[in-house]
Amino acid sequence: MKTVSLLLLSLLGFIPSGNAPTKLALLKYNGGGDWYANPTSLNNLARFCNDQLGTDLDPDYSTIEVGSAELFNYPFVHMTGHGNVVFSDAEAENLRIYLIGGGFLHIDDNYGIDPFVRPAMKKVFPELQFIELPFTHPIYHQKFEFNGGLPKIHKHDGKPAQGFGLFWEGRLVCFYSYECDLGDGWEDASVHNDPEEKRQQALKMGANLIEFVFQQ
């Protein structure tokens, strides 16, 4: 099984992969939350990144359970939903090892996940706190510039969009987009009645996430 670090080097072109294009992954979790929300999001993000960043991502993403050993085959894992999130002790430990070992988790608040995902991630990293990233953080300044931080895609509670991170030994291992809803903006244009400008903002910020992970 490939390690995450080797897979990242392959994506950057330092190691020939010799395999099919890399897939992004959607995290499947227990607790009753709709982890399967936004089914077209990662497909569109992969296509956008291939077009704008020159990546070679497979538009067909994989669905990975939190406790699966297959988690370690994916450099970028996306998590979304509106409701409850439950990690068992074994799942929390598996996710912790994955993230410490070089993996990356993007949590996207699809409205309502916040009170559940924070304690779930506290189980993964009891010693860490989510820290709001300053607007100067490199994640907002990759190919696309977001000088004001995360774009506000959907209204939700009308709060400003915020980007939070978990850092392990100085490395950003988890990025949490709150009150923003990037994933909805990545969906097929027919799914949400969003202006095209909002959809492009969401895709560009998503591309920044991918580019940052590949270069971190």
N, C-alpha and C positions, 0 to 999 in steps of 0.2 A: 504494500500500500504506500502510495506517495505521501511524503510529509507535506504539510502546507507550505513550508518554506521553499521546498524544491519546486512546488507547483507555481508559487509566485515568481520564482526566478525564471521558470519556463515561460510564464506569461510576459515577462519583461524582455524576453529574447535572449537571456544569458544561457539558457539550457534548452536545446531542441526537445520539444515534448514528444514528437513522433506519434501523437494521439489525435483523436478527434478534437474539435474546438471545445474549450473549457465551458462548463455550465455554471450558471449561478444557481443558488439553492434557496428554497423556501422552507422555513422552519415549521415543522408540525409539532404542536405541543398539546398537552392535556389540560383539562379544567373547564372545557365547554366553550371557550372563546373561539371565534371564527377565524382560525389561522389561515383558512383557505380564501379569505377575502381578496378582492382585486386579482382575479385569475389571469388577466392579460398584462399585468404591470411589468413583470420581469421579462416577458417576451419583448415588449416594446423598448424597455431600457437596454436590453442586449443589442437590439437592432440599432438603436440610436448611438450607442457607444461604438459599435462597429463602423458606423458611418462617420461619426465625428472624431473619434479617438484612434481609429485604425486598429481596434482590438479584434480578436477572433473569438467572440463569444457565441456559443450555441444559443439560438433564440428559444429553444425548448429547455426550460429550467427543470431542475430536479426537486422533488419534495423529500426532505430529510427529517427524521424524528430526532428529538433532542438527544436521546440516549444512544443513537446509532453510531457504530464505528465508521460508517460511511461519511459522517460529518467531516472527517479529516481530509476528505478528497476535494473539498470546496473552499476556495480562498475567501469567498464573499457569501454570507448567509443573511437572508432578509427575513424579518419577522414582522407580522402585522396582525391586526384584529381589533375588535371592539370590546371584548369582554375578558372573562377570567383566564388566568394563566397559572398553571401548576407544574412545577418541576419536582420530580422525586429526588431523593438524595443522590441516586446514581446518575440521573440525568443532569443535575446541577454539576456534579463532579466531572462528567464527560464534557459538558460545555465549557467548564473552567479550563480543563486541560487543553481543549481545542483552542481557546482564545489565548492562553498563555503560550502555547506552542506556535503561534503565528497566524491563527485564524482571525476573522473579523465578523462581527455581528452588527447589522443595521436594524434597529427597532424603529418601526414607523407607527406613530399613534394614528390609528384610523378612526379615532374618537371613542374614548371610553376605556382604553387599555391601561391608562396611566396608573390608577390605584392598584392594579393587579401586577403589572410588569415590574414595577419598582421592588416590591418585596420578593418577587421571583428572582430578579437579578441580585438582590441582596443575599439570597441563598447561594448564588454562584460565587459572588465576591463579597463576603461579609465585611472585609476590611476596607472596601472601597466605597466612595460616594460618587454619585453622578455630579459632574462639574459642568457648568454652562461654559461652552466654548466662546472665547471672544471673537468678534467679527474679524480680527486679524489672523485667526487660525488658518493654516494652509488649506484646510478642507474647503474653505470658501474662495480660494484663490488658485484653482487649478486652471484648466483651459478656459473656464468661464468664471467671471468675476461676480461675486455676491458681496459687495461692500457693506451691506446691511444685514448680513447673515442669511438665514433660511428664508426663502420666499413663502409668502402666505398663500396657500393654494385653496383651502376651504375655510369657511368661517368658523365652524365648530362653536366654541364658547366666546368667540370674538377676541380672544387673548392673542398677544403677539406670538408668532412662531419662534420657538427656541430650539437650539441644538445642544444637547448634553452629551458628555462623554465619560467613559470609564477608562482610566489609564493604568496600565500595568508596566511598572519600571520605565515610565516615560513614553510608552507606546500606546496610542489610542487603539483599544481592542474592541470597543463598542461605541457606536454613535446612535443616539436616540433623538429622532426628530419629533418634536412635540408641538401640537396645535398648528400643524403645517399640512400634513397629509400628502406627502410626496407620492405615495403609491397610487392614490386616486388620480393624481395628475399624470401618472405613467400609463394609466389604463387606456384602452381604445377610446378614441374621441367620441364614439357613439354612446359610451357608457355614462359619462357625466356631461352635463351641459356647461362645460367650462369654456371660457374664451381660449382661443388657440395660444394666446400670449401666456396664460397661466400654465397650460400644458407644456409649452416649451420651457418655461422657467423650471418646472418640476423635472423634466428630462435633463436639462442642463445641470441642475444640482445633483441629480442622480449620477450623471457622468462624472462630476467632480468627485463623488464618493468612490466610484470605481477607480478613477485615476489615482486618487490619494492612496487607496489600499494597495494598488500595484506598485506604488513608488515608496511607500512608507518603510 
